[in-house]
Amino acid sequence: MTTKRLLLISNSTLHGSGYLDHAESEIRDVLSSTRQVLFLPYALHDRDAYAAQAKKRLAQMGYDLVSVHVAADAVDAVENADAIFIGGGNTFRLLNSLYQFELIEPIRRRVHAGMIYIGSSAGSNVATPSIKTTNDMPIIEPPSFEALALVNFQINPHYLDPDSNSKHMGETREERLRQYLEENETPVVGLREGTMIRVDGEKAVLKGTTSARVFRRGLDPVEIVPGTDVNEFLVALG
């Protein structure tokens, strides 16, 4: 039985460090002996520049990165990849491109067959059942909000706690996620900056520098600390 291997990162850059610095050890660990990574730059408009940035950073870790946007056949590139990395940007644009290039099913199939999946921000959003808990503006309308469903929970990257000193009167992130759960049942993991989830088979372990917040329908939010298996906290009330 093949073990799923995913690394779902909240943010690509942590304050005070460079691009992917805070996630480097986990990226190295999940990639292991895999040397080449297929990059999907669809979340940003300038795909050439985005791919160049990712290629340079992965090269510093000792990995070769090729971008799917220059491949002759995107589906074939995914079918033959040992690992893919989907970077951050706008989640709606990213998901729309995955539908446009007919990559939803190939990615699902390959991940379940053992292909390594690394996502950051928007790339983590699309690994979940839907993109309904993204922070992004809907700058383009994808055919569906349904995403890759590689895990059984939603992610809210860049989760922010309420600021008691702020004079902003709009909804807090917690209030918005509670509103999501008024209409949906899938639990949400609020990933603060510097956190990520490492999926190995049936385990989905929180990694990083701080705790995360789990939201479930009918239950109070709970804090989970690094080293916790998220699956232990996904029970919700119908």
C-alpha positions in Angstrom: 0.0 0.0 0.0 1.5 3.3 -1.1 2.0 6.0 1.6 1.0 9.6 0.7 3.7 12.1 1.3 2.8 15.7 1.5 4.2 18.9 3.1 1.6 21.7 3.4 3.3 25.0 4.3 1.5 28.1 5.6 3.8 30.6 4.1 6.8 30.7 1.7 8.7 33.4 3.5 8.8 33.9 7.3 9.6 37.4 8.7 13.3 37.7 9.3 14.3 34.9 6.9 14.5 34.2 3.2 12.3 32.3 0.7 11.6 28.8 2.1 14.3 29.1 4.7 12.0 28.1 7.6 10.8 25.0 5.8 14.1 23.9 4.3 14.7 21.0 6.8 11.2 19.6 6.2 11.5 20.0 2.4 14.8 18.1 2.5 13.3 15.4 4.7 10.1 14.8 2.6 12.1 14.9 -0.7 14.7 12.5 0.7 16.6 11.0 -2.3 14.4 12.6 -4.9 16.5 15.0 -6.9 14.1 16.6 -9.4 11.0 18.6 -8.6 8.2 19.7 -10.9 7.1 23.3 -10.1 3.6 24.6 -10.8 3.8 28.4 -10.9 0.2 29.0 -11.8 -0.7 31.1 -8.7 1.3 34.1 -10.0 1.0 36.0 -13.3 4.7 36.1 -14.1 5.4 32.4 -14.3 8.9 32.8 -15.7 10.0 34.9 -12.8 8.3 32.7 -10.3 9.9 29.5 -11.7 13.3 31.2 -11.7 13.0 32.1 -8.0 11.9 28.6 -7.1 14.6 27.0 -9.2 17.4 29.1 -7.7 16.2 28.3 -4.1 15.8 24.6 -4.7 19.2 24.5 -6.4 20.7 25.8 -3.1 19.2 22.7 -1.4 20.7 20.5 -4.1 17.5 19.8 -6.1 16.8 20.4 -9.8 13.5 22.2 -10.5 11.7 22.2 -13.8 8.5 24.2 -14.3 5.4 22.7 -15.8 4.6 25.9 -17.7 7.4 25.3 -20.2 6.6 21.6 -20.6 5.2 20.5 -24.0 2.4 18.5 -22.2 1.5 19.5 -18.6 -0.4 16.3 -17.9 2.5 14.2 -19.1 4.9 16.2 -17.0 2.8 15.4 -13.9 2.5 11.8 -14.8 6.2 11.4 -14.9 7.2 13.5 -11.9 8.5 12.1 -8.7 7.7 15.3 -6.7 5.7 18.4 -7.4 5.9 21.8 -5.6 2.9 24.2 -6.0 3.8 27.7 -4.8 1.7 30.5 -3.3 -0.1 33.4 -4.9 -3.7 33.7 -5.7 -5.7 30.5 -5.0 -8.5 31.2 -7.5 -6.0 31.7 -10.3 -4.1 28.6 -9.3 -7.2 26.3 -9.1 -8.5 27.8 -12.4 -5.2 26.8 -14.1 -5.3 23.3 -12.6 -8.8 22.9 -14.2 -7.7 24.6 -17.5 -4.7 22.2 -18.0 -6.8 19.2 -16.8 -4.4 18.5 -13.9 -6.8 17.8 -11.0 -7.2 14.1 -11.6 -3.6 13.4 -12.7 -2.3 15.1 -9.5 -4.7 13.2 -7.3 -3.8 9.9 -8.9 -0.1 10.4 -8.8 -0.1 11.5 -5.1 -2.0 8.4 -4.2 0.5 6.4 -6.2 3.4 7.9 -4.2 4.4 11.2 -5.9 5.6 13.7 -3.3 3.5 16.9 -3.0 4.8 20.1 -1.5 2.4 23.1 -1.3 2.9 26.6 0.1 0.0 29.0 0.9 -2.2 28.7 -2.2 -0.5 25.4 -3.0 -1.6 24.2 0.4 -5.1 25.5 -0.1 -5.6 23.4 -3.3 -4.5 20.3 -1.5 -7.6 20.4 0.6 -11.2 19.4 -0.4 -12.0 23.0 -1.5 -10.6 26.5 -1.6 -13.5 28.0 0.5 -11.1 28.9 3.3 -8.5 30.8 1.3 -7.8 34.4 2.2 -7.5 35.5 -1.5 -9.8 37.6 -3.6 -11.7 35.8 -6.4 -9.8 37.5 -9.3 -10.9 34.8 -11.6 -13.8 32.2 -11.4 -12.6 28.6 -11.6 -15.1 26.0 -12.8 -15.6 24.8 -9.2 -14.3 25.5 -5.7 -13.6 21.8 -5.4 -9.8 21.2 -5.2 -7.5 18.2 -5.0 -8.9 16.7 -1.7 -5.5 15.1 -0.9 -6.4 15.5 2.8 -9.7 15.4 4.7 -9.5 18.9 6.2 -9.4 22.5 5.1 -6.5 24.8 5.6 -6.5 28.5 6.3 -2.9 29.7 5.6 -1.4 32.8 7.3 -3.9 32.4 10.1 -4.0 35.6 12.2 -5.2 35.9 15.8 -7.4 38.9 16.7 -5.4 42.0 17.5 -6.8 43.6 20.7 -5.2 46.9 19.9 -6.6 47.1 16.4 -9.4 49.6 15.6 -10.5 47.6 12.6 -14.1 46.7 13.0 -14.4 44.0 10.3 -14.6 40.3 11.0 -11.6 38.6 12.5 -10.2 35.5 10.8 -11.8 33.4 13.5 -15.2 34.9 12.8 -14.8 34.2 9.1 -13.9 30.6 9.7 -16.9 30.2 12.1 -19.1 31.6 9.2 -17.6 28.9 6.9 -18.6 26.2 9.4 -22.2 27.5 9.5 -22.5 26.4 5.9 -19.9 23.6 5.7 -18.9 20.6 7.9 -15.2 20.0 6.9 -12.9 21.1 9.8 -10.4 23.8 9.2 -6.8 24.0 10.4 -5.7 27.6 10.9 -1.9 27.5 10.1 -0.1 30.5 11.6 3.0 31.8 9.9 5.9 29.4 10.3 3.8 26.3 10.6 3.2 23.4 8.2 1.6 20.0 8.1 3.6 16.9 7.2 1.4 14.0 5.8 2.8 10.5 5.8 0.1 8.0 5.1 -2.7 8.4 7.6 -0.7 10.8 9.8 -0.9 14.6 9.4 1.5 16.0 11.9 1.9 19.7 12.7 5.4 21.0 12.2 7.0 24.5 12.7 7.6 27.1 15.3 4.2 27.7 16.8 0.8 26.2 17.4 -2.1 26.0 15.0 -5.9 26.4 15.6 -8.4 23.8 14.7 -12.0 24.8 13.9 -14.8 22.3 13.9 -18.5 22.7 13.4 -20.4 22.7 16.7 -17.2 22.8 18.9 -15.0 25.4 20.3 -11.7 26.0 18.5 -8.7 24.2 19.9 -5.0 24.9 19.9 -2.6 22.2 18.8 1.2 22.2 19.2 3.9 21.0 16.9 4.2 17.2 16.9 0.4 16.8 17.1 -1.4 14.6 14.6 -4.2 16.8 13.2 -6.4 13.8 12.7 -6.9 13.5 16.4 -8.9 16.8 16.4 -11.1 16.5 13.3 -14.2 15.2 15.0 -17.1 17.6 14.4 -20.8 17.7 15.5 -23.3 17.3 12.7 
